[in-house]
Amino acid sequence: AGEFRPAAESGRDLPEHRCGSTAISTPAAEPDSYRVRVTVDALRIRKGAGTSYAITGCIRDKGVYTIIKTCGNWGKLKSGAGWICLGYCRKL
């Protein structure tokens, strides 16, 4: 569960989410922000919401982080560091 491989190495194509004003005609109502706790030993931070985006960092502390925007199963970090996969987090 804690092992990460790029989609190209995993042998399968993963669907990508496209976030933006043109992707969704009516935005879903979401809270302005919420907190999550990382549940894995290493969680990659990416430039955008999907595995095709470049890696900008890695969370290794299983800490609590604030999410300010979501796109599919991805959350944008309040710090501005990038996006994380919410499948590896627990909402607080």
N, C-alpha and C positions, 0 to 999 in steps of 0.2 A: 504494500500500500504506500510506502514511503519512497519507492523508486520512481524516478521520473525519466522519461525518454521523449525526445521530440516525436511528433506524429509521423514523420518520415521514417524513423527507425522502428516504430511500433508495428509497421506493416498494415496499418489501416488508416483510412482517411477519416478525420474527425470533422463534423460539421462546424462551421464558423458562424458566429453571430455578427451581424453588421448593425452597429448602433449609430444612430444619427437621425436627423429630422426627417429624412426621406424614407427611412426604413419602416417607420411606424406612423400611421396616419393619426392615431389617437393614443397619446402616451398613457400608460397605465398609472394609476395613482399609487405612489410609493412614498414612504416617509422620507423626510429630507436626508436623514442619515441614521445609521444604526451600527451597533458594535458586534463584532464576531471574534471568536477565539479560534486560532489556527489549531488543527487537530493532528497535523503530521510534523515530522522532524524537519522537513525542508519543503517549502512552498515557493515556487518561482513567481516572481513579479514580472509582468510583461507590459509592453508599451500600449497594448490594446486588449480588447476582450476576445481572446482566442489564442490558440497555440501557434498560429502562423506569425504572430507578432514577436518581435525581438525580446529577449530576456533582459531586464534591467536590474535585477537583483534577486535576492532569495531571503525569505523569512525562515529563521532557524530557531526561534525562541518559544514557539507555541504561545505567543502573546495575544493580547487583545488589540484589535485594530478597528478604526472607524471607516465604514463604507458610505460614500456619498452618492453613488450612482450605480445602478445595476444594468446589465445587458445579458439576458439569458441567465446562465449560471456563473457569470463573472461580476466582480465588484470592483469599483474604482476606489483606491485608497485615498483618504483625506489628506495624507501627507503629500500627495502628488507623485509618489514614487511609481505609480502605475496601477495595473489591474491584477487581481488574484482570482483563482478559481474557487468559487464558494462551496464546491463539492468537498473541499478539504477543510471546511470551517464549520463552526457551530454558532448559530445566531444567539446572542445574549438578550 
